[in-house]
Structures are given as C-alpha cells and as structure tokens.
Amino acid sequence: MQEIQRHFYKAILTAFFGVSLGFALKLYLAHLIDKTSLALYYTAIDIFSFSLLILIGFRSS
C-alpha cells in the first residue's frame, strides 16, 4: 500500500510540474508574440489536443 501511495504522490507532483511548465511557457510567449498570432496558435493546439483526446477515447472503447 505504501508503494501505491508513493507512486500516486509522484504522479500528482509530475502533473503539477507539467501544468506549471505549460503555464510558464504561455506567460513567456505572451510577452514575445503579438496577441492575434498567439491566439491562433493556442486555438490550433487546443483543437489538436482535443482531437487526440477523442481519438484515444474511441480507441480505448
């Protein structure tokens, strides 16, 4: 049980690190790139990510 709990906490920390890294990248890019281009970039990334989630979900079932 202790090993499962340890892996669970590691997974939470890894997820938190990934979210923090993504947020830091968005803040950094917001200072470098004009807002219109940045909005188009993030829209394309979001559509791509959403389509991957849908395809993986259908593949799993």
TORFINU-834277 format. One line per field, with one value per residue: residue in one letter; x, y, z of N, C-alpha, C in turn. Coordinates in pm, 1 decimal, decimal comma. Example, Ala and Ser with C-alpha at 12.3 -4.5 7.8 and 13.67 -1.06 7.14 Angstrom:
<sites>
marlo <- (A | S);
n_xx <- (1319,0 | 1285,0);
n_yy <- (-569,0 | -225,0);
n_zz <- (780,0 | 708,0);
ca_xx <- (1230,0 | 1367,0);
ca_yy <- (-450,0 | -106,0);
ca_zz <- (780,0 | 714,0);
c_xx <- (1320,0 | 1290,0);
c_yy <- (-330,0 | 3,0);
c_zz <- (780,0 | 787,0);
</sites>
This chain:
<sites>
marlo <- (M | Q | E | I | Q | R | H | F | Y | K | A | I | L | T | A | F | F | G | V | S | L | G | F | A | L | K | L | Y | L | A | H | L | I | D | K | T | S | L | A | L | Y | Y | T | A | I | D | I | F | S | F | S | L | L | I | L | I | G | F | R | S | S);
n_xx <- (81,5 | 198,2 | 372,5 | 203,7 | 81,6 | 303,5 | 370,3 | 139,5 | 155,1 | 386,4 | 291,3 | 102,7 | 269,9 | 423,3 | 226,5 | 149,6 | 389,6 | 403,5 | 177,6 | 248,0 | 479,9 | 372,8 | 207,2 | 397,6 | 532,6 | 329,3 | 298,3 | 551,1 | 555,0 | 347,9 | 461,5 | 638,5 | 518,8 | 278,9 | -67,1 | -274,3 | -158,7 | -73,0 | -315,1 | -427,1 | -238,9 | -266,6 | -532,4 | -516,0 | -349,4 | -515,3 | -734,7 | -606,5 | -516,7 | -762,9 | -875,5 | -699,4 | -757,7 | -1020,5 | -982,9 | -817,5 | -989,5 | -1195,5 | -1050,5 | -981,6 | -1223,2);
n_yy <- (-119,7 | 121,7 | 167,2 | 212,4 | 446,0 | 615,2 | 623,4 | 743,5 | 1000,5 | 1088,4 | 1096,4 | 1300,6 | 1519,1 | 1524,1 | 1583,0 | 1836,2 | 1973,3 | 1959,6 | 2111,8 | 2358,0 | 2415,1 | 2438,8 | 2661,9 | 2855,7 | 2867,0 | 2970,0 | 3224,8 | 3332,6 | 3329,1 | 3506,8 | 3750,3 | 3772,2 | 3730,0 | 3871,4 | 3930,3 | 3835,1 | 3641,4 | 3465,3 | 3383,6 | 3241,6 | 3037,6 | 2903,9 | 2824,1 | 2641,1 | 2448,3 | 2368,3 | 2255,7 | 2043,3 | 1896,9 | 1832,5 | 1674,4 | 1458,1 | 1358,3 | 1271,1 | 1074,6 | 891,8 | 816,1 | 685,8 | 477,7 | 336,6 | 234,5);
n_zz <- (0,0 | 70,6 | -139,5 | -356,5 | -271,9 | -268,5 | -543,2 | -635,9 | -522,0 | -651,0 | -913,2 | -892,1 | -831,7 | -1066,2 | -1257,7 | -1166,5 | -1207,1 | -1487,5 | -1563,3 | -1452,1 | -1597,3 | -1856,7 | -1815,7 | -1752,5 | -1996,4 | -2158,6 | -2043,8 | -2098,4 | -2381,1 | -2426,2 | -2384,7 | -2593,3 | -2847,5 | -3071,7 | -2988,0 | -3159,5 | -3330,6 | -3134,3 | -3021,9 | -3237,7 | -3256,3 | -3006,7 | -3031,1 | -3243,0 | -3122,9 | -2909,7 | -3049,1 | -3177,6 | -2952,7 | -2834,5 | -3035,0 | -3027,5 | -2771,5 | -2813,7 | -3014,2 | -2880,3 | -2677,7 | -2821,8 | -2926,8 | -2700,3 | -2615,0);
ca_xx <- (0,0 | 286,7 | 429,6 | 98,0 | 66,9 | 422,2 | 355,2 | 29,6 | 207,7 | 478,6 | 209,8 | 45,4 | 377,4 | 458,7 | 119,1 | 160,9 | 505,6 | 367,5 | 85,8 | 326,3 | 567,9 | 288,7 | 163,9 | 514,2 | 556,3 | 227,0 | 332,7 | 669,8 | 517,2 | 259,9 | 545,3 | 718,2 | 441,0 | 158,6 | -181,4 | -352,8 | -87,2 | -71,8 | -449,6 | -440,0 | -151,8 | -327,9 | -653,9 | -474,0 | -300,9 | -631,0 | -810,8 | -526,5 | -520,8 | -897,9 | -895,3 | -625,0 | -835,3 | -1135,6 | -935,7 | -770,5 | -1108,5 | -1263,4 | -963,4 | -986,4 | -1351,1);
ca_yy <- (0,0 | 238,0 | 189,8 | 272,7 | 583,3 | 689,1 | 646,9 | 838,3 | 1134,0 | 1123,4 | 1131,4 | 1432,8 | 1617,4 | 1530,7 | 1655,4 | 1975,8 | 2028,3 | 1976,5 | 2225,4 | 2478,7 | 2439,6 | 2489,5 | 2797,1 | 2943,3 | 2885,2 | 3062,1 | 3359,9 | 3376,1 | 3357,5 | 3623,3 | 3870,1 | 3775,0 | 3720,8 | 3954,1 | 3857,4 | 3767,5 | 3519,2 | 3376,0 | 3326,2 | 3140,5 | 2925,8 | 2827,2 | 2761,3 | 2522,1 | 2349,1 | 2315,7 | 2168,0 | 1922,4 | 1821,4 | 1780,1 | 1563,4 | 1343,6 | 1302,0 | 1198,8 | 954,1 | 796,2 | 765,5 | 588,7 | 361,7 | 261,0 | 163,2);
ca_zz <- (0,0 | 76,0 | -272,6 | -438,0 | -225,0 | -313,3 | -687,1 | -651,8 | -493,1 | -759,4 | -1029,2 | -866,8 | -846,9 | -1207,8 | -1325,8 | -1125,3 | -1276,4 | -1628,2 | -1574,2 | -1422,2 | -1711,0 | -1964,8 | -1781,4 | -1765,8 | -2139,8 | -2209,7 | -1998,4 | -2172,2 | -2519,7 | -2428,8 | -2390,0 | -2715,8 | -2971,1 | -3068,8 | -2932,9 | -3263,1 | -3368,7 | -3019,0 | -3009,6 | -3342,3 | -3219,5 | -2897,4 | -3082,9 | -3318,2 | -3026,2 | -2836,4 | -3138,8 | -3194,2 | -2826,7 | -2817,3 | -3129,0 | -2974,4 | -2660,5 | -2869,8 | -3081,8 | -2779,5 | -2609,5 | -2907,7 | -2940,5 | -2575,1 | -2601,5);
c_xx <- (86,4 | 344,4 | 327,5 | 80,6 | 184,6 | 413,5 | 244,6 | 78,7 | 307,8 | 401,3 | 147,9 | 151,5 | 419,8 | 353,5 | 125,5 | 278,4 | 474,0 | 275,5 | 160,7 | 418,1 | 489,6 | 243,0 | 278,6 | 545,9 | 454,9 | 256,2 | 452,1 | 634,4 | 426,6 | 339,7 | 621,1 | 636,1 | 317,3 | 35,0 | -261,8 | -286,9 | -87,0 | -207,6 | -471,8 | -357,5 | -217,7 | -458,4 | -619,0 | -425,7 | -417,8 | -713,9 | -736,5 | -531,7 | -657,2 | -923,3 | -817,4 | -699,6 | -953,6 | -1089,7 | -886,3 | -888,1 | -1181,4 | -1180,0 | -969,3 | -1114,8 | -1372,8);
c_yy <- (127,1 | 270,7 | 255,3 | 419,1 | 669,6 | 721,3 | 747,5 | 981,0 | 1179,2 | 1166,3 | 1269,4 | 1541,0 | 1633,3 | 1608,0 | 1804,1 | 2043,6 | 2053,5 | 2095,2 | 2356,1 | 2515,3 | 2495,3 | 2631,8 | 2896,2 | 2969,3 | 2981,9 | 3205,2 | 3415,7 | 3413,5 | 3479,2 | 3753,1 | 3882,0 | 3791,4 | 3808,8 | 3868,4 | 3781,9 | 3636,6 | 3417,5 | 3309,3 | 3218,3 | 3016,6 | 2840,4 | 2761,4 | 2634,7 | 2412,6 | 2286,7 | 2221,3 | 2036,5 | 1835,5 | 1758,2 | 1662,8 | 1439,8 | 1277,9 | 1220,9 | 1068,8 | 849,2 | 736,3 | 661,4 | 462,2 | 274,7 | 180,6 | 73,2);
c_zz <- (0,0 | -61,7 | -365,2 | -400,4 | -271,6 | -462,3 | -715,1 | -628,3 | -598,7 | -883,9 | -1012,5 | -885,3 | -992,7 | -1286,7 | -1291,9 | -1195,0 | -1423,6 | -1650,5 | -1550,1 | -1538,1 | -1830,2 | -1939,7 | -1795,6 | -1913,1 | -2199,7 | -2167,0 | -2075,6 | -2316,2 | -2530,1 | -2434,5 | -2521,8 | -2842,9 | -2959,9 | -3041,8 | -3038,9 | -3305,0 | -3255,9 | -2999,9 | -3114,9 | -3309,9 | -3111,7 | -2940,3 | -3159,8 | -3224,3 | -2950,6 | -2922,4 | -3159,1 | -3068,5 | -2804,5 | -2911,4 | -3084,9 | -2859,2 | -2711,3 | -2934,5 | -2983,4 | -2704,5 | -2692,1 | -2923,1 | -2815,5 | -2562,6 | -2718,9);
</sites>
